[in-house]
Amino acid sequence: MGLIVGTFDLQELASQAGVTARTIRYYIKQGLLPSAESRGPLTRYGAGHLDRLRLINRLKQGHLPLSEIRLRLEDLDDEAVRRILENASPRKPQRSAAAYVRDVLAQRTRHPDASSSFPSLHQVPVASTRLVASPSEAYGGSADEQENTLHGSRVKSEPRSTWERIGLSPDIELHVRRPLSRQQNHQLDQLLKAARELISDDDS
Amino acid sequence: MTNEPNSNALSLQLLADRSLIRAGAHSTRYFTATLVAPTAERREQPLPVNVALVLDRSGSMSDARKFELAREAVESALGMLRKTDRFSLVVYDDHIDVLARSTLATDTARRNALRALAEIQPRGSTDLGAGWLTGCEQVAEHLDRSGVNRCLLLTDGLANHGITDPGQLAMHARELRVRGVVTSTFGVGADFDERLLRDMAHEGGGTFTFIEGAAQIPEAVTAELGEAAEVTVREASIRVDAPEGVRVEVLNRFRSSTDPATGSLVVVIGDLVSNQEITAALSATFPTGEIGEQVGIRFSALEQDHNVLGAGGKLTWTFATHSENDAQARERAVDRAVASVFASRARAEATEANRRGDLATAKRVLIGTARRIKGYAANDGELRQLAQSLEAAVSEYSVAEMSPYALKASLYAHENALKSRTPSGRATRRES
């Protein structure tokens, strides 16, 4: 990590650190960051503030609560914070939302018919959509000892209908919602035959 | 059992069903955590809005004036934006057209977008994935983490071109939410895949809206945008810190995760709008302990970047004998809230069972849940009525296969109930 020179106003500091101005003010209030030396519209923050914000971010990514982070930071001077950041193993930067979308769309363009390399939620259990227990087994008033069971497995079923495009000419299409009954399929065949004859008559 | 409400603008109120737990057995107790967001007037200024409107223009959208009404919805939505907000406009069938790249919502920009939209006619099949992702890209390119960044997807059909796997689309929605882009979905009519749109919104941190008739399109879209402009708390969550040996789980359909370092459960609520009230129902299963010993669970309300908002509290339970446990009073408000959640879950499960033709399971789930609610209802009228309504629902879910409309309406109703939203999908507001 290179030596940071210069000072920042609040918005610049927020942008450099990847947090909001409101977060910075909160951290100052909670004692994780020292106040700026000046006040008002000329308030400037230094490299030490930026380093501390970066270290706070790394510690939060390590799932430490803010109270613990404050304890760890309170005895560190700017030099010590910088040494910690420099010695920390480099993390792979997370792609931005825009980069993520571009990657997905580019992969789709390269392999329009292949399944994506991203894992499907059908195969990978998703903790965030797990339900606690089957409603048929839970919340017994006297059954405190009942064991909760997992519930919410995804069941695949066929979609109820799809739309099909049938080209009749370069500029004319027919849209059909499947599935059709046998009678409707027969009517569709007749319709297509008549339509194609009509269009070919116009072309001749 | 009751935590005193915090005096900060965001309030967190806690209520447990009972205060005693069994010393000689593993007890499960239930409790509610209610968040109430501050009113919009308390904020310094409204949050900036950065929105993409993504419209399905496939052939079926010509039915029943759906696309015409979608155009009206867009016009109304653009009219709600401030000049400092951003919008983009994308239409898709099996080809994606960006009618308006992300731009500030000036009068000229709005006019140009609507003029371009007026020339679009429905055609083609449905590359929902690429259309939606293109809208997300427009939002992402001008992401403002201090504001509301949202992609609104409106469709009447399926994802039948391009990325078609619902699991992948939901996963992409989750990845984009983590990176700051929220997805809300609108499904119109009888033919769209309601589970796809529900899951995209769930993973994407937004809301899913079922629009039965095309005439409701404008109101649904403008209601969503109206709420986006009223956000007063970004990315709210509730952190639950329980001692070792106590297992806490959330019963509603909120995303949650466990912090591996601290063991805290984080219940993700999402953006909260002015005066919005969210009630999460949770359960805690306790180990055995010594009579008289106490166990406490701490709660904190968090916002964006996991900053603690100041609203918090603690619930405490005391180990006691079996007879003391059996004799203790119950907090009926919690019983009703939790029973309501389980009733919604039963109906949601019955809906899925009906969808796959398993009418026996649909009936079993409803009857079983009703029986259990009756088990602790005693003379409580609301609980007894809840149980009876589940029994009556047997005729709705387990006699014949439900129509596509009925399946959608049922899924939508219970998704809203399990997310503490109104039956029409709007934020529940505390009455002032």
Interface residues (C-beta under 8 A of the other chain):
Chain A: V19 T20 A21 R22 T23 Y26 K60 G62 H63 L64 P65 L66 Q94 R95 S96 A97 A98 Y100 V101 R102 V104 L105 R108 P112 S115 S116 F118 P119 S120 L121 H122 Q123 V124 A127 S128 T129 L131 V132 S134 P135 S136 E137 A138 Y139 G140 G141 S142 D144 E145 Q146 N148 H151 R154 V155 S157 P159 R160 S161 T162 W163 E164 R165 E173 H175 R177
Chain B: R22 A25 H26 S27 T28 Y30 S58 G59 S60 R123 G124 S125 T126 G129 A130 L133 T134 C136 E137 V139 A140 E141 L143 R145 S146 G157 L158 N160 G162 I163 D165 P166 G167 Q168 A170 M171 H172 R174 E175 L176 R179 G180 V181 A190 D191 D193 D199 H202 E203 E249 V250 L251 R253 R255 S256 S257 D259 P260 A261 T262 S264 V268 S283 T285 Q304 D305 H306 N307 V308 V338 A339 F342 A343 R345 A346 E349 E352 R355 R356 R364 V365 G368 T369 R372 I373 G375 Y376 P404
